[in-house]
Amino acid sequence: MGHLRRARKEIHAVENVSFEVPRGEIFGILGPNGSGKSTLIRILSTLVFPDTGKARIFGLDVNKDAMQVRKYINRVSVDAAFFKKLSAWENLSYAARLYGIPVGEAKKRAVDILAEMGFGGERVNQPLEDLSRGMQQKVAVARALFTSPILLLMDEPTTGLDPVSKRQVQDYVLRIQERHEATILFTSHDMDEAERVCNRIAIIHHGKFIAVGTVDELRHKAGCPEGSLEDVFFEMTGKDLAHADLEDEGDGEGE
């Protein structure tokens, strides 16, 4: 990704962002609400185009080669859309038809994926509106993995989940990386989650990457080798994440 910029009126949602992610890495993007995380994911998802700069996925330009890029990626977002009156399986079956996956194969994939995240039994036949937020998000993860994407874009996939559901989703993300050498972009504002899941982390603030590295590298860059990720963020930005969330609220596009 090279010098991406996406502006809305006078606000630069993403400003001069450049980075590369090797195959098989879980790359975290850590920052407060409104910092540009979701805008960056939407650019890489081919849903919006940068005003300047280029983004390439497996050598393909996300602007010029959007249709080809979509064959290799899938996305899980915090606001995943479903037909709430339909059951989990009916939603997944509908998605499978859109993807061209035979129903029998889709059902096996769905059962296997959901079972690994603690979702099983008759709940798959219940209307989504009757399921908890955590259960609905597990269905979103299963839907994204139907296509066996080479690149999985996960935009705050555990926001609002209870601790058990959050840990189940995190564990499953780690398993799919190990089994399939999947490349995963994982946005979060949860410090513990980012440290547990990600191989490398970029700290984003006001649309800019202010540091990129492993957790230990970030600690040393911030001059607090024994500190927490929140300590790192405070040292690099002069504020903690809770205060940054309040100050940045409304910045960016849809975050």
Secondary structure, DSSP 8 states (H G I E B T S, - for coil): -EEEEEEETTEEEEEEE-----TT-EEEEE--TTSSHHHHHHHHTTSS--SEEE-EETTEETTTTHHHHTTTEEEEETT----TTSBHHHHHHHHHHHHT--HHHHHHHHHHHHHHTT--GGGGGSBGGGS-HHHHHHHHHHHHHTT--SEEEEESTTTT--HHHHHHHHHHHHHHHHHH--EEEEEES-HHHHHHH-SEEEEEETTEEEEEE-HHHHHHHHT-TTS-HHHHHHHHHSS-HHHHHHHHTT-SS--
